[in-house]
């Protein structure tokens, strides 16, 4: 028998995809209420992006200490935890009484394909960095701040030489502080944010956001010795690798030598799984992103499928923990482990804290509004298929009215990333070309498998079903 052909797991009450703050909290809460839980994550340990590597490096502040405690509770719980598990398909239970999840994980030989049925499936998929396309962003030496932060957290890789940060958003500030405290070097920050955003954000200040404001001011003070440049446009220059950055300020264009350029323009919900499974989504004009439509307990428009955390709308790690716990309570009640009165009583203080944490979102959303798209026709939108902004505009002139049509016109969204990088950019370009709001453009219709899956994985799954 092929050692990679492993039997299906026993059915579970709740399968959770994603072991970030929301997924961990939901798993612990659900297990404490008697649910059998399967937790799947493609990383080697819990934490997601925000708490990545935390168990190995230890807590640096009160927030990380609380996160560590939650992860220890997960380790001590009866939750079936599967690491390095790449989930690539789901059947949400529209036909069968239970949903089914398909994933690949390390096997005795290479990788094994596994399946499990679940009465409820919770998507806690977190965020994706919003792409910041500029001329030259595909050059070696240009990467995202999120990727650089992962390298810092997991491998201790610090920026050195002529490293420039560009864009806007809290993560840019946080990474800059973390890099300096780790002994890294930063040549400067190119701030692409709208200069009027602080004025628009003023009316959203309140006592509820004072802690966030103090934290942001502390980060800026820590960066007081770093060169800070306000700019409206940015280019990465070089023939085969990054050699310089050029940016337009009020004084005109300037050029600086560069070895590394780190880009960031905030984060958006990761909706590939919720899209593929057929959940209804709504467009957020403020956050310039799509999010799944869900009720107060995380229930989506698809039977058996719930969402929690930043994958359901950006709120931050602390809010994601509460969102995960609330979704777990909703699942426990739906599965008959909690009566509605008990569920509501347990959830009431969680909801109150959740509301307080989200009180600062209007301020942050307007203070760190996405960078306006200023793409010339030569700037690549789809890196996988090398589709430029000009190609998208040409498709619009030829009659292309939606993102799924755009695949046929240009192959945009048909590469290995399946629209993760190009989708948020191309839809903005297409909407602008038609002179309509983004919400009026049909978004990409993601299909399973949502992650690359080998032929060997599919064959092993088929063989397993045949022998079962």
NORWOUR-V769344 format. One record per residue. N is the residue number from 1. PSI is psi in degrees with one decimal (999 if undefined). Layout:
n=[N,N]
psi=[PSI,PSI]
//
This chain:
n=[1,2,3,4,5,6,7,8,9,10,11,12,13,14,15,16,17,18,19,20,21,22,23,24,25,26,27,28,29,30,31,32,33,34,35,36,37,38,39,40,41,42,43,44,45,46,47,48,49,50,51,52,53,54,55,56,57,58,59,60,61,62,63,64,65,66,67,68,69,70,71,72,73,74,75,76,77,78,79,80,81,82,83,84,85,86,87,88,89,90,91,92,93,94,95,96,97,98,99,100,101,102,103,104,105,106,107,108,109,110,111,112,113,114,115,116,117,118,119,120,121,122,123,124,125,126,127,128,129,130,131,132,133,134,135,136,137,138,139,140,141,142,143,144,145,146,147,148,149,150,151,152,153,154,155,156,157,158,159,160,161,162,163,164,165,166,167,168,169,170,171,172,173,174,175,176,177,178,179,180,181,182,183,184,185,186,187,188,189,190,191,192,193,194,195,196,197,198,199,200,201,202,203,204,205,206,207,208,209,210,211,212,213,214,215,216,217,218,219,220,221,222,223,224,225,226,227,228,229,230,231,232,233,234,235,236,237,238,239,240,241,242,243,244,245,246,247,248,249,250,251,252,253,254,255,256,257,258,259,260,261,262,263,264,265,266,267,268,269,270,271,272,273,274,275,276,277,278,279,280,281,282,283,284,285,286,287,288,289,290,291,292,293,294,295,296,297,298,299,300,301,302,303,304,305,306,307,308,309,310,311,312,313,314,315,316,317,318,319,320,321,322,323,324,325,326,327,328,329,330,331,332,333,334,335,336,337,338,339,340,341,342,343,344,345,346,347,348,349,350,351,352,353,354,355,356,357,358,359,360,361,362,363,364,365,366,367,368,369,370,371,372,373,374,375,376,377,378,379,380,381,382,383,384,385,386,387,388,389,390,391,392,393,394,395,396,397,398,399,400,401,402,403,404,405,406,407,408,409,410,411,412,413,414,415,416,417,418,419,420,421,422,423,424,425,426,427,428,429,430,431,432,433,434,435,436,437,438,439,440,441,442,443,444,445,446,447,448,449,450,451,452,453,454,455,456,457,458,459,460,461,462,463,464,465,466,467,468]
psi=[137.3,124.7,-18.2,-7.1,95.9,149.2,158.7,153.6,161.5,147.1,146.5,162.2,-42.7,124.3,128.2,127.0,109.3,122.6,47.4,-162.2,-46.3,-44.9,-42.0,-48.7,-40.5,-40.7,-46.1,-46.1,-45.9,-42.0,-37.7,-21.0,16.9,7.2,142.7,130.6,135.3,123.3,122.8,132.8,141.2,-4.8,171.0,-6.8,163.7,162.8,-25.2,-159.8,-39.9,-35.5,22.5,130.3,10.4,-38.5,-34.3,-37.3,-18.5,162.4,138.8,-11.7,-177.3,-41.5,-42.1,-30.4,-41.0,-38.1,-42.6,-41.0,-41.1,-39.5,-34.5,-36.2,-38.6,-45.5,-32.2,-5.7,167.4,10.1,133.7,108.4,128.1,111.7,161.6,32.9,109.4,103.7,127.9,-4.2,155.8,145.9,111.5,0.6,24.0,-29.8,-53.5,158.7,-25.0,157.9,164.8,140.0,138.4,132.7,166.3,141.0,163.9,131.2,-172.2,-36.3,-86.7,-81.8,151.5,141.0,129.2,154.7,154.3,147.7,147.7,142.6,-28.5,145.4,125.6,122.1,114.8,62.2,-4.0,-143.7,166.2,141.3,134.4,127.0,146.9,80.8,130.7,161.3,126.4,9.4,-8.6,0.3,143.4,133.9,-5.5,125.8,178.5,156.3,-34.5,-42.8,-40.1,-36.1,-37.8,-44.1,-35.3,-44.0,-40.2,-28.4,-0.6,23.0,117.7,146.1,146.0,174.1,-143.8,77.3,125.0,138.9,141.0,145.6,-136.2,165.3,156.2,-35.6,-32.8,-46.3,-46.4,-46.5,-40.7,-43.6,-47.2,-41.0,-42.6,-42.5,-24.0,0.2,13.3,171.6,137.2,123.3,-34.3,168.4,128.5,104.6,113.0,7.9,156.1,125.3,-18.3,-6.1,-38.6,-34.4,-43.7,-27.5,-17.6,-42.0,-7.3,6.4,145.0,174.0,-27.3,-19.4,7.4,-38.6,-41.4,-40.8,-43.2,-39.9,-44.8,-40.6,-36.0,-39.9,-44.4,-37.2,-39.1,-26.1,15.7,-26.3,-1.9,134.8,128.7,121.0,123.7,126.6,159.1,-26.4,157.3,142.6,143.4,130.7,146.6,156.3,-56.5,-10.2,163.6,132.4,-26.7,162.5,138.0,140.1,149.4,119.8,-174.6,-18.8,4.1,-167.5,138.6,156.9,136.9,139.2,146.2,140.9,-29.4,132.9,122.7,122.1,147.7,138.3,46.4,-175.1,157.7,157.7,140.3,108.2,13.9,-46.1,-45.1,-33.2,-49.1,-33.9,-9.5,15.7,144.5,144.0,153.7,148.1,130.0,112.3,-32.5,-48.5,-3.6,52.9,164.0,151.1,151.2,143.4,126.0,156.7,-169.9,-15.8,9.1,3.8,127.4,-173.9,-8.3,130.5,135.0,-7.9,126.0,162.5,152.7,158.9,-161.5,-19.0,-15.4,-0.3,132.7,124.6,-12.0,167.2,-45.3,-42.3,-33.9,-38.4,-47.4,-39.1,-41.5,-42.9,-41.3,-42.0,-38.3,-39.6,-41.0,-41.0,-41.6,-38.4,-45.1,-29.6,7.1,14.2,-15.0,136.8,155.9,-36.8,-42.8,-41.9,-48.2,-37.3,-42.8,-36.3,-23.9,-52.1,-30.2,-42.5,-40.6,-45.0,-36.9,-43.6,-40.6,-40.2,-34.9,-6.5,-25.1,-6.0,-44.1,-38.5,-50.0,-39.3,-34.2,-30.8,-35.3,52.8,144.9,146.9,130.3,142.0,117.1,71.5,126.1,169.4,-21.8,-14.1,129.4,136.0,-49.1,107.2,-37.2,-45.3,6.1,51.7,127.1,168.2,-35.1,-37.3,-40.5,-42.5,-37.9,-40.0,-39.0,-41.8,-27.4,-2.4,2.4,122.4,-5.0,168.2,-31.3,-32.7,-35.6,-30.4,-45.0,-35.8,-38.1,-12.5,9.4,127.6,2.8,5.3,-173.0,-30.6,-12.0,39.0,0.5,-41.2,-47.0,-26.0,-53.5,-27.4,-50.6,-37.6,-32.5,-43.3,-42.7,-42.6,-44.1,-38.1,-32.6,-8.2,34.7,161.6,153.6,-37.0,-18.4,-8.8,131.5,123.7,171.4,137.8,91.9,141.2,154.4,145.8,138.8,-10.2,151.2,133.8,136.4,158.8,-35.3,-38.7,-44.2,-40.5,-41.9,-35.2,-43.6,-42.5,-39.1,-42.9,-37.7,-40.0,-19.9,999]
//
